[in-house]
């Protein structure tokens, strides 16, 4: 069998493929969510979140989905 590594079981290829696909899906979901909220964020903050999402593959998107999108800019209420 060509392309088969006898030291690594074939199921590992499938597991790592699923993990990689799930990571890509998570990043896409986080970027789409960020783009929908970008008008409510300052440009620097939106860029920082985008960089975090792209540079830190799993923790960045999870941080945005757990914390970032729930934070709203504080505005003063009229008196």
Buried (B, 14 or more C-beta within 10 A) or exposed (E): EEEEEEEEEEEEEEEEEEEEEEEEEBBEBBBEBBEEBBEEBEEEBBEEBBEBBEEEBEEBBBBBBEEBBEEEEEEEEEE
